[in-house]
Amino acid sequence: QVQLVESGGGLVQAGGSLRLSCVVSGSTFTGYALGWFRQTPGKEREFVVGISWSGNTRYLDSVKGRFTISRDNTKRMVYLRMNSLTQEAAADYCCAAGSSPDWYCVPREHREYDYWGQGTQVTVSS
């Protein structure tokens, strides 16, 4: 079993920055891709960014150049740095872990991820 716990959400002014963190615990971690998804009421969960075990990344087009994902495998952590935030970014952000035989693969579909955190809320004020 794998558990994920996010932190770092909060209220930020438009144009500001936040860094989300997610710690992964449990019996296995090696080979897992990690991703960040977001969801707002009434909308489907949306893939934001993912990172493979090997460090390959994939971003939602609208966040490229402003968001950066990174991971520290020794600490079992994944981070999401979000800059130049707009109100469009306001959502509940969840991190997710998914096993893959291809350590270069970055899944982007939520069904490809096996474990999920509870989420951390990001609110962007105008």
Salt bridges, closest charged atoms under 4 A:
GLU46 OE1 - ARG38 NE 2.75
ASP61 OD1 - LYS64 NZ 3.02
